[in-house]
Amino acid sequence: MTVYLLDERHVFPPPERAPPAGPIAVGGDLHPDRLVLAYSMGIFPWYGPGEPIQWHSPDPRMVLLADELRVPRSVRRVRRKGRFRLTLDAAFARVVDACASAPRPGQAGTWITGEMKAAYVELHRRGLAHSAETWRDERLVGGLYGVSLGAAFFGESMYAEEPEASKVALVALAEQLRRWGIRLIDCQVYTEHLARFGAQEWPRRAFLAALREAIEEPTRPGPWRFDPPEEQS
């Protein structure tokens, strides 16, 4: 399988040429324009500290449709109790830092390098990367972040310091995305955790076809805010 070596040009090979697992390309940089192009094509960066930048488009692809979200019973209970306060785009850099430092089973380190953090913070500044935060009083206890283009949201990472904190953020974000007409949520690769919320593995060709349609829709720029309760239905 061919792995392409990128240079300073902001171009990628067709994602259909990517292996089912493993990179389609290496090299290049994390310039915001390159990242936007990559996501619009169904490609994302994923690599470890000290490694060259690696670009992936796995097959199958884990996808959650916002209007097919399943809310686990434990999350419904927590929401009814009103334990947490939820925000959007209120602490983006802090959420990225927390995701980078969160322990991951089976992983010795993090793929969220300093270079990656700087790139996504710049995307956030441009209104294209977003975070959902969970607070206990004034303490940040969970959240997630990702990129949004057109009618698609590309989830990157999530973390929790208290039980259900990141799950509550995910549910609230997915519900808000549905209200905005942002239906396609890219979860990248399978996890049992995401499957509990209704995410499913799609053949790459199906994901890319849906993505091409979603990208044609207008992008909702940041900063994002949750709709007022009276508008949530």
N, C-alpha and C positions, 0 to 999 in steps of 0.2 A: 504494500500500500504506500503510495507516494505521500510524503509529508513536505509541504511547501515551506520554503524559507522566505520570509517577508523582508522587505527593505523599507526605505523611507516613504515609499508611495502608499497611500491609503487604499489598498486593494486586497481582496481575498479571493481565493479559489471558490468555485461553487460549493456550497455546503453538502450537496448530494454526493460529492466525492470523498467526504470524510469517512473514516472507518467507524464502525459501530461504537467502539470505545477507543480512546486515545486521540491525540491531536490531529487536526487537518493541516495545521501550519504552526511554525515557531518563529519567534523573532518579532521585528517591528517595535512598536512602542504602545503606550497607553494614552496617546493623545485623545482628547474627547471626541474629535471628529472620527478617528479610527474606531473608537468604542461604539459610537452611534451607528456607523456603517456595519460593524460586526453584529450588533444586536438586531438591526433591521434585516440582516440576512440569516438570523438564527444561529449565530456563532457567538461564543463568549470566552473570555480568558480564564484559565484555571491552571495554576502552577504553584510550586512551592518556593520558599526562600532559597536563593542561590541558583535557581534553575532559570533557563531562558523562558520568556513569555510563551505560553502554549495556548492555542486557540482550538476550541472544541465545538462539535455539533453532533451530539450522541444520537444513536438510533437503538432503541426507542427513546422518546422524549417524554418526561413526566409533565403532565399538563393538568391544570385545574381550571375549569370554567366557572366564572364567578356565580352564575345562576344555577350551578349544580353543587354548590358548597354544602357539605354536611357538617353540622355543628355537634361535636361529641357531647354527651350528657354532662360530663365533668365541666366542660367549658360553659354550658348553659347555666349550671348551678353557680359558678363563679360570677357570671355576668348578672344574674338575678340579685346576688348579694351586694353588687356595687363595690367590690373590694378595690378595684383599680380605676384610675383616671387614664384616659386615652387621648393621645394627641397625634397629629401628623406634622412632619417636618419641623418639629420643635427642638430636636437635639440630634441632627443627622450624624455629625462627626463622632459624638459620644456613642451612638449606636454602632457605628462601624468599629470603633475601638473596642467596644464590649464584645462584638462578634469575633473580632480577631483574637481576643484573650480568652474566650470561653473554651473550656476543655471539650474535646470531641472524642467519643469512644473510638479507639482504633487509630487515632491520629496523634502523631508526636508533636505536631506544630500546626501552623495556620497557613492558608493560602492567601490571607489578606495581608500582604506585605505593605510596608510604608509607601511604596510606589503605587500600589493599588488604592490605598486609602486616599492619597493625594488626587488620583485620577477621578475617583467617585465623588470626592468633595467638590471638585471642579464641575462635574456633571450636575451635582446638586445646586451649585451656584448658578448654573445655566438653566435651572428649572426642570431638569430631566431625570434626576435621581431623587428618590424620596424615602423617607423613613416613617414607620409607625412606632410610637413609643407607649410603653405601659409604665405608669407611675403608682407608687404607694406613698401617699402624701406628696412630699416633694422629692422623693428618691426614685431615680430611674431604675426599674427592676426587670425590664424586658423590652424586646422590640425586634424589628426586622428592617431591612432596607433592600432597595432594588432600583431598577431603571424602568421608565415608562416612555413608550413611543406609540403614537397613534392610539389604537384601542387595545394595546398589549402592555402587560406589566411583567417584567423579568425579575423574579425574586433572586436575590443573591445570598443572603444569610440571615439567620435569626438567633436569638439567645434569650435565656431567662435566668434570673437570679431567684425567682420565687415560682412555685408550681403554677402552671397554667398561664404565666405572664405573657410568654411569646404567643401562645395559642389564642389568647384573647385578642392580642394585637392583630394576628393573622385574620381572624374572623371579622373583626371590625373593618379592617382594610378591604377584605374581599367584598363585604357588603357595600362599602362606599364605592368601590370600583364598579360594582354592578349598577348602582344608582347613576353613575357617570357614563355608563355604556362601555366601560373597559372590561370586556368579558374574558379575554384570553390571559391567563396567568401561567407563565412559564416557570416550572419548578425544576427544570434541568434534568435531574436524574432521580430514580426511584428511591424513596425512603418509606418505611412503614408508617412513620409519623405523618407524612403528607397524604398517604393513601387513606388514612382515617378521616381526612377532611373531604374526600371525594376526588382527589387527584388520580389520574390514570395514565398509564403508559400509552402513548400514541406512536404509530410508525412515523419516522422522521418526515416522510413525504406528506403525511396528513398535517403534521405540525407546520411545515413550511408553507403549505397551501393556505392554512388558516392565518398564518403570520402575514403572508403577502396581502391578504384582505385587510387585516387589522392595521397594518402600517399605512394603508391608504386613508385612514381616518385622521382627523385633526388631533394633534398632541395637546393634552391638557397641561400647561406649564405650571410650575410651582411658584411660590410655596403652596402646598395643599393644606386644606383644613377639612375636618369632618363637617357634614351638613348639620345644621341645628336639629335637635330631636324632633321638632314639629315637622321637619321636612323628610324625616327618615320613615319610609314605609315600604 
